[in-house]
Amino acid sequence: MPELPEVETIRRDLEPLVVGRRITAIDVDPGTLGLLAGGLPIEALQHALIGRTITGAGRRGKYLLFALDDGRTFVVHLRMTGRLVWRPSDAPPEPYERARIGLDGGHDLRWGDLRKFGTWRIVDDPAEAVGKLGPEPIDDAFTFRAFRAALAGRTAPIKAVLLDQRRMSGLGNIYVDEALFEARIRPDTPAADVSPAAARRLWAAARSVLERGIENRGASFKDYVDGQGQPGQQHMHVQVFRRHGKPCYTCGATIVRTVVGGRGTHYCPHCQRRARQRSQPRGA
């Protein structure tokens, strides 16, 4: 699933290509329209977008935000297998192509989506789509104090808390496993049991794994490609994610796969040992 580094890579690729371009056509496979546009008829989608000029390309968490010249925002969420790729209008169809956004100048944005879970929305205010998202670990304003507050009192596994987009946004399964490994914390540790020292390591690790993911243009384990249709390289640098049964690069122990919070989870049982439970106050 595309996470913050993958979506940010696509945004950076597309921004210089689409900003200032006018939308000239919207074509959507009828079998995809209901899921993609939330039941909006194709005529309404076309009416809302055709003739509009894209004035900005932003991102919040895992959402792409295309500002339009009428003040509204075209919000794209890739979900599990969505792709948004810049192509010449006469290029052959993309794998699992479901829609095309025609632009002046002879290019399209091609939408491919194997599982058809991705979504498009047109909103008056971006907050309608992203207003409930928590801060991003790469935000300078996301202080260690704010991070500790997000963990405080939480009995859920630390991995589940990190995946909660209302508490912090942009982290998904790949980068949570990688951050927890870097911080030497087992994924099933209750969030409230993470020590201050371990929490500080995790706060720094969450930022560093996302920044490395951006530098390496995202992880292409299966479906993800960048805005030009090319794979990223971050999957070549992971320490634990999808490496179960293989030796840890740090200690040589065998990487384990388990399930935490309903998600497939990878960790090193030696580097990420079980934390000691904090003693309960007498009478608790």
N, C-alpha and C positions, 0 to 999 in steps of 0.2 A: 504494500500500500504506500503510495507517495506520502511522505512526511514533510516537515518544514524544509529540509535541504533540497528535496526534489522539486517542491512547488516554487521555492525561491529561485532555483536554477531556471525553471521554465519562465518565471516572471522576468528574470534578467535577460534571457534569450529573446523574449517576445517584445519587451518594452520598446527597444529602438525600431522594431519592425512594424508595430501596429499603432503606436501613438501618432495621431495625425491622419490615420487612415479612416476612410468612410466605409461603412458597412453597406454592401450593395445587394446581398442575397443571403437568405437563410434557408437551408434545405435540411430536413430531418427525416430519417427513416420512420415511417408511421408506427412501426412496432416498438420504437424507442421513445417516441414523443411523450407518452404518458408518464413514464418514469423520469425522463430527463427534465422535463419542464413542469412537473407537478400537476399535470392535467391541463395546462394551458394549451388552447388550440393553436395549431401552426399559424393560422392567420393572425392571432393576437401576438404571437412571438415575432412574426415578421413585421407587423405594424409597429411594435415597440423598438425594433432594432434597425430595420432597413432605413437608410438615410442618416443614421446617427454617426457621428465622428467619435472615435476613441480618443480621449484626452489624457488618459493616464492608465498605468498598469501597476497596481499595488498588490499587496498580499497581507493577509492576517491569518496566523496559524497555518492551516492547510488550505485556505481559501484564496483563490485568485480574484482580484477586484479590478474590473475594467471600468474606469470612469467614462461616462458618456457626456456629450455636449449639451444634453438637456437637463443635466444635474443628477440624473439617476446613475445607478451602478449595476453593471452586469456581473453577477457573482457566479463563479465556476468552482465546483468542488469535484475533484477527480475521483474521490472515494477509493475503491480497491484497484481498478484496472483502467481508469480513464487516462487518455492521452490528448494533448492539445499541441498540434504540430503545424508549423508554417510551411506551406507548399505552394509552388506555382499552380495556377488554376488548371493547367492541362496535365498535371502530374497524375499518375495512376492512383486508384484508391488506396488508402492506408489499411493495414490489417484491422479487421473488425470496425471499419469506418461506419459511424452511425449518423454523422451530421457534418455539414460544411457551413462555414461563415465566409461568404465572399467579401473581398475587400477591393477597393479601387486600386489600380496599379497592377492588376493581374495576378494576385495571390489570394490564397484561402488560409483560414485556420481550419484544419481538419480535426474532427473529434472522433477518436476511436475508443471503444470501450467493450472489452470482451464480455464482462458480466452485466453491463448496463445498470450499474449502481450510481454512476456519476449524476450530478445535478447542475442545472442552470437556473438562476433566478434573476429577476430584474427588480431592484428595490429603489425606493426613494432615498433611503438612508442606509449606508452600509451596516449600521448598528442593528438593523433588522435581521441581518444574517450572522454577524460576528460579535454583537454587543455583549453576549454572555461568555465569551472566551476569556480565559485568564491571561496573565502576562506571559510573554515568551522568555525562555531562559537566556536568549541572546540579547534581550533588552537591557540596556545599561541601568534602567530604573528598577530592574528586578533584583533587589538587594538580597543579601543573605538573610536579613531579618524577615523579609517578605517570604522567602523560601521556607524558613523555619515555621512561620505562621501557617503556611499551607499544609505542613505535616503535623502540626500540633494536635494532639488528642485523637488522631486517626488510628483506629485499630486495624483498618484494612491493610493488606500487604503494600509495601512501598511501591511495588511495580504498578498496582492498580491506581494508587494515588497519582503517580507520575503520568499515567495515561488519561486521567480525568481532565479533559480540555477546559473545564470550568476553573480549575485550579492553576494550571499552566498549559499553554497551548503550543502545539507544534511537535511535541514528542509523540512518537508512535512506537510500535513494537520493536523495530530495529534499534532505534537510538536509545530507548529505555534500557534494553538489555546491555548495550554497549556502555552506557553511562554507569549503570550499576556495577559492571565489571571494573571499570576504571576506578570507581570509588570503593571497590572491595566490599560490596554489600550484597547479601543474598536477596534475590527478588521477593521471597516470601516473608521477609522480616516485617513485622507490623511497623507502620510508619512512625508511630509514637515511640518505638523502641530504638530508632536510629539515634545514635549518640550525637552530641553537638559536633564532635570532630569528624565523624562519618558524614554528617549532614553537610558540613562545609566542603568535604571532598566531593560529595554528590552535586552540590550547587555548582562547583567549578566544572565537574565532569559533564553535566548536562549542557553547559555552554560549549565546552570544547568539542564534544562529539558532533554537535550540530554544525559548528563552524568547520570542522574537518569534512563533514558531509557536503557542505556547500563548496568547499575548495575542490573536492573530488567529483563535483557535479552530480551528486546523488548516487543511490545504490540501485543497480539494475539486476536484481536477482531473477526477475521474470518479465514483468510487463512494462516497467518504467522506461521511458525515453525522454530526452530533453526537448526543448522547443523546436529543435531542428531534426528530431527523430533519431538522435544518437544516444547510445547507452552511456550511463555514468560509470564511475570507477570505484565508488565507495565500497561496493560489495567485495572488492579485492583486498580491503584493509580491515574488515571486521575482526574482532577478537573472539567473540563467542557466538554471535547470531548465526544460526543455521550451521554451526560447526560441531553439533553433537556427535559424539563418538570419536572425535579427533583430539589430539593433544593440545593442551593450553600452551600458547606461545611463551607464557611467563614461567610456568612451573612444570609443565609436562603432564599434569593430571588430565584425565579424560573429561571433556566438556559434556555436560548433562543437559538433556531436554526434559522439561516437566511442563505442567500447566499451572499458571497463576492467574487468578481472576478471569478464567476462561480463555486465556491467551497462551499459545505456545511460547515457552520461555527457555532461555539458554543461559547457563552460568557455569563457572568453574568451582567445583566443590572444595577445592583447596584454597584458592585465592579469595573466594567469597564464602567464608565460613559462617555458620549460624551465630547470630549475635546472642549474647547472654540476655535473658529477660531481666528487666529492671525489677528490683524488689518492690513489692507492694507496701504501702504504708500500713503500719499495724492497725488492725481494725477495719481495713478496707474490705 
